[in-house]
Amino acid sequence: MARINPDTARRVARWMSGAGPSVTPADARATVAQLRAQAARAPMIVADVTGLDEAARTAARVPVIVVDRPGWAKAAAQLAGDVIGPYMGSGSGPLADAMASAEIAVGVSAVAMRVLGQYDPFWAGPQGAGPLPGGAASLQEPAVGRLLLVAPNVRAFGAAYSLDRQDLALWICVHELTHAIQFAAAPWLTDYIHSRARALLELVEAPERPFTFDSGPGADLTALMSLLEGHAEFVMNEVPIARMPGKRHLIDAMKARREAGSPIAAFLQRAIGLDLKSAQYRDGVAFVREVVRQAGHEGLNAVWTNPLFAPSLEEIAAPSAWIRRVVGA
């Protein structure tokens, strides 16, 4: 199997994505402090919206790591190596490793210019993944993944749209820590994703067999990611104005940012399949909104209790069908 070298991604990202906006050391420290402070607030805010109190308490222990663009690219390559590295090609040895590392490096470097934050559910802790800049302090209880916040991109996005820095930091942390709460509420998610990713990559390696995101493991993953992304987006938009006064401005700015994009990044993201994410936000938000309207958050939260309750692609498009199957008429 090919082995991914995360340092290759870090070096490529430093070249492709640049350092981001120029800031003074004092401003950089203030940004880091603000991101950490809002990450501490976010889990209980998500709990207030969703009712997932116990999962929120678990998510509150997630290490918060503030990184630059190359630091995020390295972490993303580590994640890719953990999830798909064993299934990337049939070759082995230095050449296969270098080719696999370069492929991953180009993909994550394109995204590194724009990503604001990422919850990594597969991180095994300092012993498993190695240290990152600003690594988390040791915890008394086992952590559930890690939260990566990309300070230069947060700063650039806020400046480009004249956003309140505290509101922006909270908004990002609510979105990403909603993912942490999802994984805490549904321990089956990691095995579910691993098994479908493995099956999907085996199809990619077998050209005589059809490869599609419309059926089989590809459809399972697309439906699940639509649920996860849509739920996080819905929760983020449900935060009360009293806790996030600039929320409407943030929503408009994010919509404009997604529509504008970067032509080069968009091309590279489409090439590696990441253009699915915009559709996942749209379809997933519609699914979550309708389920909450009909069955409340309590009804929606049934999805986290059993992998059999994960929605299919057809149910993402028809939420009432999922409600009938899982929640009851």
C-alpha positions in Angstrom: 0.0 0.0 0.0 1.1 3.6 -0.6 2.1 5.7 2.5 1.2 9.4 2.6 3.9 11.8 3.8 2.1 14.7 5.5 5.2 16.9 5.3 4.9 16.8 1.5 1.5 18.4 1.8 2.9 21.0 4.2 5.6 21.9 1.7 3.3 22.0 -1.3 0.8 24.1 0.6 3.4 26.6 1.6 4.2 27.1 -2.1 0.6 26.9 -3.5 -1.4 28.7 -0.9 0.9 31.3 0.6 1.0 32.5 4.1 -2.3 34.5 4.1 -2.7 38.2 5.2 0.1 40.0 6.9 -0.6 40.7 10.6 1.4 41.9 13.5 2.4 39.3 16.2 -0.1 41.0 18.6 -3.0 40.6 16.1 -2.0 37.0 15.5 -2.1 36.3 19.2 -5.4 38.0 19.5 -6.9 35.9 16.7 -5.7 32.7 18.2 -7.1 33.7 21.7 -10.4 34.6 20.2 -10.8 31.4 18.3 -10.0 29.4 21.4 -12.4 31.4 23.5 -15.3 30.8 21.1 -14.4 27.1 20.7 -15.0 26.9 24.5 -18.4 28.5 24.2 -19.6 26.6 21.1 -20.5 23.1 22.5 -23.1 24.3 24.9 -24.6 26.6 22.3 -25.0 23.6 20.0 -26.6 21.7 22.9 -29.1 24.4 23.4 -30.2 24.2 19.8 -30.1 20.4 19.4 -30.7 18.9 22.8 -27.6 16.8 22.5 -26.3 17.7 26.0 -24.2 14.6 26.8 -22.6 14.6 23.4 -21.8 18.3 23.8 -20.0 17.7 27.1 -17.9 15.1 25.3 -17.2 17.6 22.4 -16.1 20.2 25.0 -13.0 18.0 25.6 -11.9 18.1 21.9 -8.4 19.6 21.6 -8.5 23.0 19.7 -5.4 23.5 17.5 -5.0 26.8 15.6 -2.9 26.4 12.5 -1.6 28.2 9.4 -2.4 26.9 5.9 0.6 24.5 5.6 -0.3 23.2 9.1 -3.8 22.5 8.0 -2.6 20.8 4.8 -0.3 18.5 6.9 -3.2 17.6 9.1 -5.5 16.9 6.2 -2.9 14.7 4.6 -2.6 12.8 7.8 -6.3 12.3 7.8 -6.2 11.2 4.1 -3.4 8.8 4.9 -5.4 7.2 7.8 -8.7 6.9 5.8 -7.7 6.2 2.2 -3.9 5.6 2.2 -4.2 1.8 2.5 -6.3 1.7 -0.6 -4.4 4.1 -2.9 -3.0 2.0 -5.6 -1.5 -1.4 -5.6 2.1 -0.3 -5.7 4.5 0.1 -2.8 7.9 1.5 -2.2 9.4 5.0 -2.4 8.0 5.9 -5.9 4.5 4.8 -5.0 4.7 6.7 -1.7 5.9 9.8 -3.5 3.2 9.7 -6.1 0.4 9.2 -3.6 1.8 11.9 -1.4 2.0 14.3 -4.3 -1.6 13.6 -5.3 -2.9 14.2 -1.9 -0.7 17.3 -1.4 -2.1 19.1 -4.5 -5.7 18.4 -3.5 -5.4 19.6 0.1 -3.2 22.6 -0.9 -6.0 23.8 -3.1 -8.4 23.6 -0.2 -5.9 25.1 2.3 -6.4 28.6 0.7 -10.0 28.7 1.8 -10.9 26.3 4.6 -11.8 28.0 7.8 -11.9 25.1 10.2 -12.2 21.3 10.3 -13.2 18.8 12.8 -11.1 15.6 12.4 -12.9 12.7 13.9 -10.2 10.2 13.1 -7.3 11.7 15.0 -5.9 9.2 17.5 -4.2 11.7 19.8 -0.7 12.9 20.1 0.7 9.4 20.1 -1.2 8.5 16.9 -0.9 11.5 14.7 2.1 13.5 15.9 2.3 17.1 17.0 1.1 20.1 15.1 1.9 23.8 15.7 0.1 24.9 18.8 -0.6 21.3 19.8 -3.2 20.7 22.5 -2.4 20.1 26.1 -2.8 16.7 27.6 -6.3 15.8 28.7 -7.4 13.8 31.7 -10.1 12.0 29.6 -9.8 10.6 26.1 -10.4 13.2 23.4 -12.8 12.7 20.5 -10.9 13.8 17.5 -9.5 17.4 17.2 -10.6 20.8 16.0 -8.4 22.6 13.5 -8.9 26.3 13.0 -7.0 28.0 10.1 -6.2 31.5 11.5 -5.0 33.2 8.3 -8.1 32.2 6.4 -10.4 33.3 9.2 -8.7 36.6 9.4 -8.8 37.1 5.6 -12.5 36.1 5.3 -13.4 38.5 8.1 -11.5 41.4 6.6 -12.9 40.8 3.1 -16.5 41.0 4.3 -16.1 43.4 7.3 -17.3 40.8 9.7 -17.3 41.0 13.5 -14.3 38.9 14.6 -16.0 37.4 17.7 -19.2 36.5 15.8 -17.1 34.9 13.0 -15.0 32.9 15.4 -18.1 31.6 17.2 -19.9 30.8 13.9 -17.0 28.7 12.6 -16.6 26.9 16.0 -20.3 26.2 16.2 -20.3 24.6 12.7 -17.2 22.5 13.3 -18.1 21.4 16.9 -21.5 20.4 15.7 -19.6 17.7 13.8 -17.8 16.8 17.0 -21.1 16.4 18.8 -22.5 14.3 15.9 -19.6 11.9 16.3 -19.9 11.8 20.1 -23.7 11.1 19.8 -23.1 8.4 17.1 -20.0 6.4 17.9 -20.9 4.2 14.9 -20.0 7.0 12.4 -16.3 6.3 12.2 -16.7 2.6 11.3 -19.5 3.5 8.9 -17.4 6.0 7.0 -14.3 3.7 7.0 -16.3 0.8 5.6 -18.0 2.8 2.9 -14.7 4.6 2.0 -12.9 1.2 1.7 -15.6 -0.2 -0.5 -15.7 2.9 -2.7 -11.9 2.9 -3.1 -12.0 -0.8 -4.0 -14.4 0.1 -6.8 -12.0 2.9 -8.0 -9.2 0.3 -8.2 -11.4 -2.1 -10.2 -12.0 -0.3 -13.6 -14.2 -3.1 -14.8 -16.7 -2.4 -12.1 -19.0 0.7 -12.2 -18.1 3.6 -9.9 -20.8 6.1 -8.9 -22.0 8.3 -6.1 -25.6 7.5 -7.0 -25.7 3.9 -5.6 -23.8 1.5 -3.4 -21.1 2.8 -1.0 -20.8 6.1 -2.9 -24.5 6.8 -2.3 -24.2 5.9 1.4 -21.3 8.3 1.8 -23.0 11.1 -0.1 -26.2 10.8 1.9 -24.3 10.6 5.2 -22.2 13.7 4.4 -25.3 15.5 3.3 -26.8 14.8 6.7 -23.6 15.8 8.6 -23.0 19.0 6.7 -26.6 20.0 6.5 -27.1 19.5 10.2 -24.1 21.6 11.0 -25.2 24.3 8.7 -28.7 24.2 10.1 -27.5 24.4 13.7 -25.1 27.3 12.9 -28.0 29.3 11.4 -30.2 28.6 14.4 -27.9 30.3 16.9 -29.9 33.1 18.5 -29.2 36.7 17.4 -28.6 37.5 21.0 -25.5 35.2 21.0 -24.4 36.2 17.6 -25.5 39.7 16.7 -23.9 39.7 13.3 -25.4 36.4 12.2 -27.4 37.7 9.2 -24.3 39.4 7.8 -22.3 36.2 8.3 -24.8 34.1 6.4 -24.8 36.6 3.5 -21.0 36.7 3.5 -20.7 32.9 3.5 -23.2 32.6 0.6 -21.2 35.2 -1.4 -17.9 33.5 -0.6 -19.2 30.1 -1.8 -20.6 31.6 -5.0 -17.4 33.5 -5.7 -14.9 30.8 -5.0 -11.5 30.5 -6.7 -11.5 29.1 -10.3 -8.3 27.2 -9.8 -9.4 25.8 -6.4 -12.8 24.9 -7.9 -11.2 23.0 -10.8 -9.0 21.1 -8.5 -11.8 20.4 -6.0 -14.0 19.1 -8.8 -11.2 16.9 -10.0 -11.0 15.2 -6.6 -14.7 15.1 -6.0 -15.0 17.9 -3.4 -17.5 19.9 -5.4 -20.1 17.5 -3.9 -19.9 19.6 -0.7 -22.0 22.5 -1.9 -24.8 20.2 -2.9 -24.4 18.5 0.5 -25.0 21.7 2.3 -28.1 22.5 0.2 -29.7 19.1 0.3 -28.7 18.3 3.8 -30.1 21.6 5.2 -33.4 21.0 3.4 -33.6 17.5 4.9 -32.8 18.6 8.5 -35.1 21.6 8.3 -38.0 19.5 7.2 -37.4 16.7 9.8 -37.1 19.3 12.6 -40.3 21.0 11.3 -42.2 17.7 11.4 -40.6 15.8 14.3 -38.6 18.3 16.2 -34.9 17.9 17.2 -35.9 14.9 19.3 -37.1 13.1 16.2 -34.0 14.1 14.2 -31.7 12.9 17.0 -32.9 9.4 16.4 -30.5 9.3 13.5 -27.5 9.3 15.8 -28.7 6.2 17.7 -28.3 3.5 15.1 -26.4 3.2 11.7 -29.6 1.6 10.3 -31.2 5.0 10.8 -28.8 6.8 8.5 -30.8 8.3 5.6 -30.5 7.1 2.1 -30.0 9.4 -0.8 -33.7 9.0 -1.7 -34.6 9.9 1.9 -32.4 13.0 1.8 -34.6 14.1 -1.1 -37.8 13.0 0.6 -37.5 13.6 4.4 -41.0 12.4 5.1 -40.0 9.0 3.9 -37.2 8.9 6.5 -39.6 10.2 9.2 -42.0 7.4 8.4 -39.3 4.8 8.6 -37.5 5.9 11.7 -39.7 8.2 13.7 -43.0 6.8 12.8 -46.1 8.2 11.3 
